Amino acid sequence: MIAIHAIFNCIFLCSYWLLIVLVTFRVLIKRRAVPSSMAWLLVIYVLPLIGIITYLLFGESNLGKQRSTRSKIAWSSTMRRIQILKTYKHIFSTEHSAIASSLFKLCEHRQGIGALRGNHIQLLKKTDDTIISLIKDIELAQHSIDMVFYIWESGGLVDHVIKKLIIAAKRGIRCRIILDSAGCANFFSSSCPNIMRQAGVNIVEALHVNLLRVFLRRMDLRQHRKMILIDDHIAYTGSMNMVDPQLFKKNIGIGQWVDIMVRIDGPAASAMSIIFSSDWEIETGQHVLFPLLFNTHIVAAHKLISTGHTIQIIPSGPGCPEGIIHQALLISLYEARKKLIITTPYLVPSDDLLHAICTAAQRGVEVHIIIPQNNDSVLVNWASRAFFSELLKAGVLIHQFQNGLLHVKSVLIDQQLSLIGTVNLDIRSLWLNFEITLVIDSKDFSNELEKTQENYIAHSKTIDPKKWANRPYWERIVERLFYFLSPLL
């Protein structure tokens, strides 16, 4: 009996260490940032079983076999659609500002598509204004309405959108909606999806959270885009989820969520429709042909708005060029010469981005970062604080917004180049989730965005570097703990 027990213990220990060695090998063989690899190895060796399970769940961007196959097929379809779009050479920008030149060249090289001109754009600064505008566009829709959202919760203003979508579907408008499974858990547990589907609205639950498949696909990979398309020539994107801010998470004590959206009328909307078609094909396996009026919309938009704005669309996430949004942000930050304003709810930048921001301030650029005083993630809130000292020492002005959760994701460079979309300055948005970013090369639009950002600063408290240096030591210890875990957040 003792011999059998000893053999069993030997087998267990050998299997245990073999598993640790195999997972260590997987960590090391993946090309990722050194801090991220070191953080994973520490977790695995300090808390072996928990660390191994955590790594298998969240350590790699595993889409799952079926989704990976669909993603490859969808990417081929996307490239064919891009080639068709590129035959309309008159909609592509050949003249743009010097500050946008490098970024546009990068995107054209890596994505296969350049910046699009002739767009009318409108900055919508309040959720109420966005909903009112959206409802009008839904009522005027002639062919199709497509939407992608991370969070959708019924109630308040959102119920008006649902009613209009049901009416549109009943009058023959094709309505398709992609909603993230985790972000929309409350919505999918309600009766609303069935009511909408019965009316003809096609709703797809993206990236299902399935406990039976936790080791076959990464569960925290999320569809984080916020995107609306009307008839493939009107589009919306920005930071707003489909929620009523007066009702959403009102009991957690951080105030209402503050968001912005951009409404586009023009060729850039056609590029966004390509992104939606790819997402739809990945989720459903259904190959979607270009709309019949695709050509008409492009030509009409260009003729109507011949002096419109130039926009580059950057989708990111699995299936897209790896690390492209990270590259785009780095190029933009290093192009800054006078003034840089960043707005983000979650500030956990990569080492490269942190260095670029600090370098900008140290070479004389006026750098502002606007973040909420409090947000809905305690972990990220503490991790963000760990970066303050280095930023403040470099001369960066950090403003903590006091009037709710500032959820806006924007970067403004030298009052000329604007980046607006769904990307937070954290590892998850930069390297993992499905995201979308607009790059707008326009002084007029940038001036409007700057006024909005200055309004946020006016309702913020600027951190005093001296007071920050004298904060309690226990806070510094907690900050450093979460700083070490920041590559995993």
Summary of the structure (lengths in Angstrom):
residues: 489
radius of gyration: 23.4
end to end distance: 47.2
largest distance: 87.6
contacts: 1633
relative contact order: 0.13
helix: 50%
strand: 20%
